[in-house]
Amino acid sequence: MSAPSGVASPASASRSAHPRRRAALGWIALVVALLLVALVGGSLVYGGYQQRAVLDPESAGPDGTRAVVRILEQQGVRVTVARDRQAAERALGGGDATLVLRDAPMLSDGALSDLAERARHTVLVEPRSRALGVLLNGSSLGGFADDATTGPACDVPAARGAGDARVGEMLVPGDGVQGCYPVGDEYALLTDERGGRTVTALDGLSVLTNSTLTADGNAALAIGVLGQTDALVWYVPSPSDADQGTTAPTLADLTPPWVTPAILLLLASALTAAVWRGRRFGPLVTERLPVTVRANETTEGRARLYAASADAGHALDELRRASRARLGRLLGLAARTSPVDTSDAVAERLGADRGLVRGILVDDSPRTDRELVAAADRLRDLEASVRAAVRTEGTTR
């Protein structure tokens, strides 16, 4: 014997459970894939920052400086890239070299001074206020000149030989520090000589990068500043270069504070979506209705309500609304055509009196059931006439 129609069989319940299980596994796999993509992307971004950062001497990208390094090598300068502090100190052992120094927040003031004392000429290519204050007698950062071009206006040989150059980040000189390429009270290049050693600062992003080296006199200025000695040590700071007794910055220290909350929010959103989309309300079951209502009974019941209300006008309005809709479709009228425009279009198609047609479709107001039946008959006859006229025109064509 077959199971009753109102009860779901165990086989159907098992079949309905399989799609739910597959859907849940699919969402779990999606969440795992998103986590893997986030981890791999983060490692690539962080790894890329360590290996090929801005002003990196081995980077051929727009913000790299490999082009100026190649030019210096062609001029006979021996360039050494030091990617940690110990390598830089070893390369500077002779004391007659140029040190190129990027921003090194992990180094103490003493470490910065020690590195500068090992070189005959130190060039700050990414100057920050602390390094400027320590190495250039209290100099500081200024504003930004928005890549303006200006003349040297100083007697520094490298600047005077280069002529006009492109400037960007401006610097404010300290006591006794000479400035070149002025814009207002600020300068694009600062230099100071003390005890036979020179320290120079300039915005490397505006002068030294692969994308800006060819602008104006930037190339000549770069060679004049960096090529003053036969050896050049390009120091790329590493997080492990922190002084002994201090803790090197971790990945958490280098990460902006908004990154961790954003990752947690994304994970929570993904898990919420997985739970929401994976939720089901159980297998479908059939339900036995207590009674089945036929459509004609609904129609008859509504008709009895109209009859009981004795509102012939309202009943005729319902008939007219349906009739006008059908006539509009027959005549190709827009759905929003007004009742008056519809009646005028019908009269024009039939060649009938507009007042008569408008009375049938709009104006006539029955007061009794007999008048309601007569008005309904006129509506039916009018529709039949329009349908016949439309059919006749189609046959004639």
C-alpha distance (Angstrom), angle and dihedral (degrees) to the residues before:
residue distance angle dihedral
M1 . . .
S2 3.78 . .
A3 3.77 122.3 .
P4 3.82 118.3 -99.8
S5 3.77 114.6 -89.0
G6 3.81 93.1 -120.8
V7 3.85 95.3 61.0
A8 3.83 124.6 69.2
S9 3.81 113.2 -130.3
P10 3.86 121.2 -124.5
A11 3.81 89.6 -113.2
S12 3.82 92.9 57.0
A13 3.82 91.0 46.8
S14 3.82 89.9 51.9
R15 3.80 91.4 49.4
S16 3.81 91.5 50.6
A17 3.82 91.1 49.8
H18 3.82 93.6 57.5
P19 3.84 95.7 64.7
R20 3.80 89.5 49.2
R21 3.79 90.8 52.4
R22 3.79 92.2 47.4
A23 3.82 91.5 48.3
A24 3.81 91.8 50.8
L25 3.81 91.6 48.9
G26 3.80 89.7 49.3
W27 3.81 92.6 54.3
I28 3.81 91.9 46.1
A29 3.80 89.6 52.1
L30 3.81 90.2 49.5
V31 3.82 92.3 52.1
V32 3.82 91.4 48.5
A33 3.81 90.5 49.2
L34 3.82 91.3 50.9
L35 3.81 90.7 50.8
L36 3.81 91.4 50.5
V37 3.81 91.5 48.9
A38 3.82 90.8 50.0
L39 3.82 92.4 49.2
V40 3.80 94.3 46.1
G41 3.81 92.3 45.0
G42 3.79 91.9 49.6
S43 3.80 92.5 49.3
L44 3.80 91.3 48.4
V45 3.80 92.9 49.3
Y46 3.79 93.3 47.3
G47 3.79 92.9 42.6
G48 3.80 90.6 48.6
Y49 3.80 89.6 52.2
Q50 3.82 90.9 55.6
Q51 3.79 96.6 44.7
R52 3.81 105.3 36.8
A53 3.77 111.1 18.1
V54 3.80 128.3 160.0
L55 3.85 113.1 -63.6
D56 3.80 90.8 16.1
P57 3.83 108.9 162.1
E58 3.81 92.5 -140.3
S59 3.81 96.9 46.9
A60 3.80 119.6 105.4
G61 3.81 92.3 -168.7
P62 3.81 123.4 111.1
D63 3.83 92.0 -93.4
G64 3.81 94.5 42.5
T65 3.82 125.9 97.8
R66 3.80 103.9 -144.3
A67 3.81 91.4 118.1
V68 3.81 94.7 61.1
V69 3.81 90.0 44.8
R70 3.81 90.5 54.5
I71 3.82 91.0 48.8
L72 3.81 91.3 50.9
E73 3.80 91.0 49.7
Q74 3.80 89.9 51.6
Q75 3.82 87.6 52.7
G76 3.81 89.5 56.8
V77 3.81 98.7 -99.9
R78 3.81 114.3 142.2
V79 3.83 105.9 -134.8
T80 3.81 120.7 -159.9
V81 3.80 120.5 -172.2
A82 3.81 111.0 -149.5
R83 3.79 114.8 -169.2
D84 3.80 96.4 -173.8
R85 3.78 137.4 34.4
Q86 3.80 96.7 -106.3
A87 3.81 92.0 53.3
A88 3.80 89.9 50.2
E89 3.81 92.0 50.7
R90 3.80 91.3 49.8
A91 3.82 92.1 48.9
L92 3.82 90.2 49.8
G93 3.79 92.7 51.1
G94 3.81 93.5 111.6
G95 3.80 92.9 57.2
D96 3.81 93.4 -141.0
A97 3.81 101.1 95.1
T98 3.78 141.3 97.5
L99 3.81 116.4 -110.2
V100 3.81 117.9 -151.7
L101 3.79 108.0 -158.9
R102 3.79 127.5 -169.5
D103 3.77 124.0 -165.7
A104 3.82 107.2 -60.8
P105 3.82 109.3 -176.2
M106 3.81 91.6 170.0
L107 3.83 92.5 64.3
S108 3.78 121.1 86.9
D109 3.79 122.9 -130.4
G110 3.79 89.5 -101.3
A111 3.80 92.4 52.0
L112 3.81 91.2 51.0
S113 3.80 91.5 50.7
D114 3.81 91.7 46.2
L115 3.81 92.6 53.5
A116 3.80 92.0 47.1
E117 3.82 91.4 50.5
R118 3.82 90.2 55.2
A119 3.84 91.4 59.3
R120 3.79 129.8 64.1
H121 3.79 91.0 -144.3
T122 3.82 126.2 23.6
V123 3.81 121.9 -166.1
L124 3.81 120.4 -164.9
V125 3.81 104.4 -154.9
E126 3.82 95.7 173.5
P127 3.80 101.5 33.6
R128 3.78 120.3 -167.0
S129 3.77 128.4 -176.3
R130 3.83 95.7 -102.3
A131 3.81 94.9 51.2
L132 3.80 90.9 43.3
G133 3.79 91.4 51.0
V134 3.81 93.7 47.9
L135 3.81 100.5 41.8
L136 3.82 102.5 26.9
N137 3.81 102.7 44.9
G138 3.81 100.0 -99.6
S139 3.81 99.7 -34.8
S140 3.81 117.0 155.7
L141 3.78 143.9 -169.6
G142 3.79 120.2 -80.2
G143 3.79 132.5 -174.4
F144 3.79 132.7 -61.5
A145 3.81 125.3 -92.5
D146 3.82 95.5 -159.2
D147 3.83 96.3 -123.1
A148 3.80 95.4 -52.8
T149 3.82 122.0 170.2
T150 3.80 118.1 -128.2
G151 3.80 141.2 158.9
P152 3.83 125.1 -102.6
A153 3.84 98.4 -114.0
C154 3.82 90.5 -171.3
D155 3.81 139.8 86.2
V156 3.82 97.5 -118.0
P157 3.85 104.6 130.7
A158 3.81 95.8 -136.7
A159 3.81 93.0 50.7
R160 3.80 95.1 40.7
G161 3.81 91.2 51.7
A162 3.81 93.3 47.9
G163 3.79 96.8 50.9
D164 3.81 118.3 -168.1
A165 3.80 115.3 15.7
R166 3.79 139.5 177.7
V167 3.79 114.1 -99.3
G168 3.79 132.2 -167.1
E169 3.79 123.8 156.4
M170 3.80 111.0 40.4
L171 3.81 128.5 -144.4
V172 3.80 134.3 -150.3
P173 3.84 112.2 -137.6
G174 3.79 122.8 -130.7
D175 3.80 126.4 -139.4
G176 3.79 111.6 -48.0
V177 3.83 93.8 1.7
Q178 3.80 116.1 132.0
G179 3.81 120.4 -136.1
C180 3.81 132.2 -154.8
Y181 3.81 133.6 -169.8
P182 3.80 97.0 30.7
V183 3.79 126.0 -154.9
G184 3.78 106.6 -178.1
D185 3.81 109.0 -48.5
E186 3.82 93.6 -22.3
Y187 3.80 132.5 80.5
A188 3.80 136.7 -147.2
L189 3.83 93.8 -145.9
L190 3.80 129.6 37.5
T191 3.79 126.7 -173.3
D192 3.80 134.6 178.5
E193 3.82 130.6 -180.0
R194 3.80 120.4 -157.3
G195 3.79 128.0 163.2
G196 3.77 94.1 -7.5
R197 3.80 92.9 -54.6
T198 3.81 125.0 107.5
V199 3.81 129.8 -151.3
T200 3.82 119.1 -165.8
A201 3.80 128.6 -177.5
L202 3.80 128.6 -166.4
D203 3.80 138.8 150.4
G204 3.80 103.0 -92.0
L205 3.80 93.2 -169.6
S206 3.81 90.3 63.6
V207 3.83 97.5 41.0
L208 3.81 115.1 20.2
T209 3.81 108.2 38.6
N210 3.79 123.8 105.0
S211 3.81 90.5 -110.5
T212 3.84 97.2 49.3
L213 3.81 103.2 33.8
T214 3.81 94.3 90.5
A215 3.83 95.3 51.3
D216 3.82 117.2 108.5
G217 3.83 110.8 -49.5
N218 3.80 96.2 -23.0
A219 3.82 95.1 116.6
A220 3.81 93.2 50.9
L221 3.81 91.0 46.2
A222 3.82 91.5 49.6
I223 3.81 93.0 50.2
G224 3.80 91.7 45.3
V225 3.81 93.5 51.0
L226 3.82 99.4 38.6
G227 3.80 100.5 33.5
Q228 3.81 100.5 61.0
T229 3.82 93.2 109.1
D230 3.79 135.2 40.1
A231 3.83 91.9 -117.8
L232 3.78 129.0 49.6
V233 3.80 126.5 -171.6
W234 3.80 114.1 -159.7
Y235 3.78 105.4 -160.2
V236 3.82 116.4 -157.1
P237 3.84 105.9 -169.2
S238 3.79 119.8 -130.4
P239 3.83 127.5 -156.6
S240 3.81 87.7 -120.2
D241 3.83 90.9 63.2
A242 3.79 93.5 85.3
D243 3.80 115.9 128.8
Q244 3.77 118.8 -94.2
G245 3.77 111.4 -89.3
T246 3.79 92.4 33.7
T247 3.77 126.8 90.6
A248 3.78 118.8 -114.8
P249 3.81 113.6 -122.9
T250 3.78 112.0 -94.2
L251 3.77 128.6 -144.9
A252 3.80 88.1 -95.7
D253 3.82 90.3 54.5
L254 3.80 92.0 50.9
T255 3.81 94.2 45.1
P256 3.82 116.3 93.2
P257 3.82 111.6 -112.2
W258 3.83 94.0 -116.7
V259 3.83 95.0 59.0
T260 3.81 98.6 75.9
P261 3.85 96.0 48.3
A262 3.80 89.4 46.6
I263 3.82 92.1 52.8
L264 3.81 91.6 47.2
L265 3.80 90.8 49.1
L266 3.81 91.2 50.8
L267 3.81 91.3 49.5
A268 3.81 91.9 48.6
S269 3.81 90.7 48.7
A270 3.80 91.7 49.5
L271 3.82 92.6 49.5
T272 3.81 91.6 46.6
A273 3.80 90.9 50.8
A274 3.81 90.6 48.5
V275 3.81 92.3 52.0
W276 3.81 92.5 43.8
R277 3.79 96.1 48.5
G278 3.80 93.4 40.2
R279 3.83 95.0 53.0
R280 3.79 117.0 108.2
F281 3.79 132.8 -178.4
G282 3.80 96.4 -135.8
P283 3.82 131.7 -95.3
L284 3.79 119.7 -34.0
V285 3.82 116.3 -103.6
T286 3.76 132.0 -168.6
E287 3.80 119.7 -115.7
R288 3.77 127.0 -153.5
L289 3.81 110.7 -132.8
P290 3.81 115.5 -142.0
V291 3.81 93.0 -132.7
T292 3.80 140.1 5.9
V293 3.83 117.0 -137.0
R294 3.80 115.2 -151.9
A295 3.80 119.6 -138.2
N296 3.80 95.0 -121.9
E297 3.79 90.5 56.0
T298 3.83 89.4 56.3
T299 3.81 90.1 51.5
E300 3.78 92.7 47.9
G301 3.79 91.6 48.4
R302 3.80 91.7 52.7
A303 3.82 90.1 48.7
R304 3.80 90.6 52.9
L305 3.81 89.6 52.2
Y306 3.81 90.4 54.2
A307 3.80 90.3 47.6
A308 3.79 92.6 48.9
S309 3.81 91.9 50.7
A310 3.86 91.1 53.6
D311 3.82 88.6 -146.0
A312 3.80 102.0 140.6
G313 3.82 92.2 168.0
H314 3.80 93.7 58.6
A315 3.79 92.2 46.6
L316 3.83 90.8 50.8
D317 3.82 90.5 49.0
E318 3.80 89.3 57.8
L319 3.81 91.0 49.6
R320 3.82 91.5 47.2
R321 3.81 92.4 49.7
A322 3.78 91.7 54.5
S323 3.81 92.2 42.8
R324 3.82 93.0 50.5
A325 3.80 90.3 50.4
R326 3.81 91.6 53.2
L327 3.81 92.4 45.0
G328 3.80 90.5 49.5
R329 3.81 90.8 54.5
L330 3.81 90.9 48.0
L331 3.81 91.6 51.6
G332 3.80 95.5 40.3
L333 3.81 94.8 -116.2
A334 3.78 124.5 159.0
A335 3.80 117.5 -96.1
R336 3.83 91.2 -117.0
T337 3.81 95.6 52.7
S338 3.81 109.9 134.2
P339 3.84 120.1 -114.3
V340 3.83 91.7 -112.9
D341 3.82 92.5 51.6
T342 3.80 90.0 47.6
S343 3.81 92.1 52.2
D344 3.83 91.2 47.7
A345 3.80 90.4 51.0
V346 3.82 90.7 50.6
A347 3.82 91.5 49.3
E348 3.80 91.0 49.4
R349 3.80 92.2 49.9
L350 3.81 93.3 49.1
G351 3.83 96.0 36.8
A352 3.81 88.2 -126.3
D353 3.78 131.7 142.1
R354 3.80 110.6 -77.0
G355 3.79 94.0 -143.1
L356 3.80 91.7 53.4
V357 3.82 93.7 49.0
R358 3.79 91.7 44.0
G359 3.80 89.7 52.7
I360 3.81 90.8 54.1
L361 3.81 95.5 46.0
V362 3.82 102.1 31.3
D363 3.80 122.9 0.0
D364 3.83 112.0 40.3
S365 3.81 112.7 101.1
P366 3.84 116.4 -163.8
R367 3.78 118.8 -151.7
T368 3.81 101.2 -173.2
D369 3.77 136.4 40.0
R370 3.81 90.3 -109.5
E371 3.81 90.8 56.7
L372 3.82 89.2 46.5
V373 3.81 91.4 54.9
A374 3.81 90.9 47.8
A375 3.83 91.4 49.8
A376 3.81 90.2 49.4
D377 3.80 90.3 51.9
R378 3.81 90.5 51.6
L379 3.80 90.0 51.6
R380 3.80 90.6 50.9
D381 3.81 92.3 48.7
L382 3.81 91.7 47.3
E383 3.79 91.7 52.4
A384 3.79 91.0 48.2
S385 3.82 90.9 51.5
V386 3.81 92.9 50.5
R387 3.79 92.0 46.2
A388 3.81 90.3 50.8
A389 3.83 91.6 47.8
V390 3.79 92.4 50.2
R391 3.81 91.6 47.1
T392 3.82 91.1 48.7
E393 3.82 92.4 51.4
G394 3.79 90.7 49.7
T395 3.82 91.5 51.4
T396 3.83 92.3 48.0
R397 3.79 91.3 55.5
